[in-house]
Each structure stands twice: as structure tokens, then as C-alpha cells.
Amino acid sequence: MNKKIRFVLLIMTIVYMLFIPLDVFAGNNDSLPSYGFVGEGDELWKYNRLHSALRISIYWAPSHSDFELGTDEVIQVGDTVDVSKTGPWYKVESYTKRTIYWYMNNDRKGNGMSYRKKDSSVSEPYYWAGPEEIFNSLGQDIVELMPDVWDGTKEEWDNWFEGPIINGEKMYRNIPEIARLCNASISSEN
């Protein structure tokens, strides 16, 4: 009888754990600053779910292998710019002008570059591009057309960068305006 009671209790415990939601705490998350739609978080974060941005950089490489290897032949066209529909949540006090590409590829040792920040001062203020700055040939605000940074689908992003697609051909309608966001001049034919 004692074994039957233990067995039934074991089964009940397993069923309880399978179907009853439990709060689970991860030790590495409870000490980190975070921001969500509930709870509290460190207010030093500059962008969050409600105030998101996309960092855009444009590169030209003579070949795909040069781009992958990060050779000296790869050049950046224009500036690196953070594009946001809302802007940062707080004043940005420091930032980096480097891009992920340069951090990963441009140290000549294969280890990537170390992070270097710039203070957002009068001499080098932080700049972000937002709505009502650049419009495409149809008079549409290029930033407002941008998909949501967190929830945008691949198709939406492909259409923003490469679209519209007409008869299977990419028109690259927004490329000149995306380049202008980066202080560069590129046509859709380039």
C-alpha cells in the first residue's frame, strides 16, 4: 500500500508540474538591467522595445570574398547612422561610430576589434535619423516605411531594402533614400 501511495503522489506531482505554470527565475537575468512592459529596469538603456533603432552602414566590395574576409578593398560608403521612428529613450551620452562589420572583420588578427566609445559632446554629438527627414520618389517618408525593428518579417525588410518586386525584378526604390540617411549618394541602378 505504501508503494502505491508514493507512486500516485509521484504521478500527481509530475502532472502538476506539467500543467500548472510556475514562476521560474534565471540567476543570470535577475541582476542585469532590463526593460519590458512590466517591472522595473535600469534607466541607462538608450533604446528599448518601445524606442528601437536600426544601425545602417553601406559597404562596397569588389567581390563577395573581399567582403567576407574584410580586406582593405572593402570601403564604407557614407556614414553609420542609427535610424529610428521614435528616437532614443534617453539622451545618448556615449556611442560608437564603428559598425558590426568593422568589429568582426577589421583587426588583421581575426579576433575582432575592441569596443571604443565616443562621448556625445558638442564636438561629436550623437546623431540619429528619424521621420520627416527623407522622402522617396513617391513622397513617402522612408523612415515611416521601415518595418518594426523587433517584429518586422524578412519579407517586409526585403521589400524595404529591395522592393518593390515587379515581375520578379527588384526595383530598389528606397536605396537612394536609405543612402541619403547615411549621407551618401547611390542610385537604384548602382
C-alpha positions in Angstrom: 0.0 0.0 0.0 2.8 2.4 0.8 4.4 1.9 -2.7 1.0 2.7 -4.3 0.7 6.0 -2.4 4.2 7.0 -3.3 3.5 6.1 -6.9 0.3 8.1 -7.0 2.0 11.1 -5.3 4.8 11.0 -7.9 2.3 10.9 -10.8 0.3 13.8 -9.3 3.5 15.8 -8.8 4.6 15.2 -12.4 1.1 16.1 -13.7 1.0 19.2 -11.5 4.4 20.4 -12.8 3.4 19.8 -16.4 0.2 21.7 -16.4 0.5 24.3 -13.7 2.5 27.4 -14.6 5.4 28.2 -12.3 7.4 31.3 -12.0 11.0 30.4 -12.9 13.9 32.7 -12.1 17.1 32.6 -14.0 20.1 33.7 -11.9 21.9 35.5 -14.7 18.9 37.7 -15.6 17.7 39.0 -12.3 20.9 41.1 -11.8 21.0 42.6 -15.2 19.3 45.8 -16.2 16.3 45.2 -18.4 13.2 46.9 -19.6 10.0 45.2 -20.5 6.3 46.1 -20.5 6.1 45.2 -16.8 8.5 45.5 -13.9 11.4 47.8 -13.4 14.7 48.2 -15.3 17.9 50.2 -15.4 17.1 53.5 -17.0 20.5 53.7 -18.6 19.4 51.7 -21.6 19.1 54.0 -24.6 16.8 52.0 -26.8 14.1 49.5 -25.9 11.1 47.7 -27.3 9.1 51.0 -27.5 12.1 53.1 -28.6 14.0 50.9 -31.1 16.5 51.7 -33.8 18.3 50.1 -36.7 22.0 50.8 -37.4 22.7 51.1 -41.1 26.0 51.1 -42.8 26.6 50.7 -46.5 29.7 48.9 -47.9 31.2 48.4 -51.3 33.5 45.4 -52.0 35.0 44.4 -55.4 34.0 40.8 -54.6 32.0 38.8 -52.1 35.2 37.1 -50.8 36.7 40.5 -50.1 33.6 41.4 -48.1 33.7 38.1 -46.2 37.4 38.4 -45.4 37.3 42.1 -44.5 40.1 43.1 -46.9 41.4 46.6 -47.4 39.4 46.7 -50.6 36.1 47.0 -48.7 35.1 50.6 -48.2 32.3 52.2 -46.3 30.1 54.4 -48.3 28.7 57.3 -46.3 28.3 57.3 -42.5 27.0 54.8 -40.0 23.6 56.0 -38.8 21.0 54.8 -36.3 17.5 55.1 -37.8 14.5 55.2 -35.5 10.9 56.1 -35.7 10.8 57.3 -32.1 14.4 58.2 -31.2 16.3 57.2 -28.2 14.5 56.8 -24.9 17.1 58.9 -23.1 19.9 61.3 -24.1 22.7 59.2 -25.5 25.9 60.1 -23.6 28.3 57.8 -25.3 28.2 55.8 -28.5 30.4 54.1 -31.1 30.8 55.1 -34.7 32.1 51.6 -35.6 29.8 49.0 -37.2 29.4 45.3 -36.5 31.3 44.7 -39.8 34.4 46.5 -38.6 34.2 45.0 -35.1 34.2 41.5 -36.6 36.5 41.8 -39.6 38.9 44.7 -39.4 41.6 43.9 -36.8 44.0 41.9 -39.0 44.3 39.2 -36.3 40.9 37.5 -36.7 39.8 38.4 -33.2 37.7 41.5 -34.0 38.2 45.0 -32.7 37.7 46.0 -29.1 34.8 48.3 -28.3 35.6 52.0 -28.4 33.1 54.6 -27.3 32.8 58.3 -28.1 31.3 60.8 -25.7 28.3 62.5 -27.1 29.7 66.0 -26.8 29.5 69.3 -28.6 32.4 68.3 -30.9 30.9 64.9 -31.9 27.2 64.9 -31.0 25.2 61.7 -31.4 23.1 61.8 -34.5 20.1 59.6 -35.3 17.8 59.8 -38.4 14.1 59.9 -37.8 10.8 60.5 -39.5 10.1 63.5 -41.7 13.7 63.9 -42.9 13.9 61.9 -46.1 11.2 61.0 -48.6 11.2 58.7 -51.6 10.2 59.5 -55.1 6.6 58.8 -54.3 6.7 61.4 -51.4 6.6 58.6 -48.8 8.6 59.1 -45.5 11.4 56.5 -45.8 11.7 56.0 -42.0 7.9 55.6 -41.6 8.0 52.9 -44.3 10.6 51.0 -42.3 9.3 47.8 -40.8 9.2 47.4 -37.0 12.7 46.6 -35.8 11.6 43.8 -33.5 8.6 42.4 -35.3 9.3 43.1 -39.0 9.3 40.0 -41.2 12.0 39.1 -43.7 9.6 39.9 -46.5 8.9 43.3 -45.1 12.7 44.1 -44.7 13.4 42.7 -48.2 10.7 44.9 -49.6 12.0 48.0 -47.7 15.6 47.4 -49.0 15.0 45.8 -52.4 11.4 46.5 -53.3 9.1 46.7 -54.8 9.5 43.5 -56.8 7.7 43.8 -60.1 7.6 40.8 -62.5 10.2 39.1 -60.4 12.7 42.0 -60.7 13.8 44.0 -57.7 13.3 47.8 -58.2 15.4 49.0 -55.2 13.1 52.1 -55.0 14.3 53.1 -51.5 18.0 52.6 -52.0 18.7 56.3 -52.9 16.9 57.4 -49.8 18.5 54.8 -47.5 21.8 56.0 -48.8 20.9 59.6 -48.1 20.1 58.6 -44.5 23.8 57.6 -44.4 24.9 60.8 -46.0 25.8 59.0 -49.2 24.6 59.2 -52.8 23.7 56.0 -54.5 21.1 55.4 -57.3 18.9 52.4 -57.6 20.9 51.5 -60.8 24.2 51.2 -58.8 
